[in-house]
Amino acid sequence: MRNKLTKVLLAGLTYSALSVSAWAANYVIDDDQKGAHASINFKIQHLGYSWLTGRFNQFDGSFEYDPKQVEQAQITVNIDTTSVDTNHAERDKHLRSDDFLNVAKFPAAKFESTSIKEVADGKLEVKGKFTLNGVTNDLTIMAEKIGEGKDPWGGYRAGFSGTTKFALKDYGIEKNLGPASTQVYLDLHIEGVRK
């Protein structure tokens, strides 16, 4: 009798755990309006005198999110590296070359979360695998939820922002830009529409 009761309880707990995961809402990043409400921006120092800034104009992805089960959240972002844009055509052509992004061989970058947890002051620590230039490394994004709720078109949205940085050399980019220009800083703004 006790063994049967134990099995029933374990089955119930397993079902409950699976149900919590299954009920996490699935969101499509920026839905059908590419780039309208989401952006992936970057900056890197230029000779230590100023900041060079840019963005990737084409990307997509999705995330699963339940505010009551933040640790169950997942996110995937795919970036079209050919869409790099620094508002300077010749520089963008150079960035697409094998000196930097090598888009002819690696036209896409990708981030996939491996863990998400709440830290102090409502911030989120998002850890994952980031692939760029054919190299995959661990990357941590410090993020926060901006808000969520119904939109004027009958949908439901949630939005987040985050920041991170990485060294060029960690992704096989060996171009020497000087000692002040070894780190790239990413600024992410993600809005998703619930399916």
PyMOL commands that set and color helices and strands:
alter all, ss='L'
color gray80, all
select helices_A, chain A and resi 2-22+70-72+81-83+89-96+120-122+168-171
alter helices_A, ss='H'
color red, helices_A
select strands_A, chain A and resi 25-29+39-46+50-56+59-65+74-80+84-85+108-118+124-132+135-150+156-167+183-194
alter strands_A, ss='S'
color yellow, strands_A
deselect
rebuild
show_as cartoon
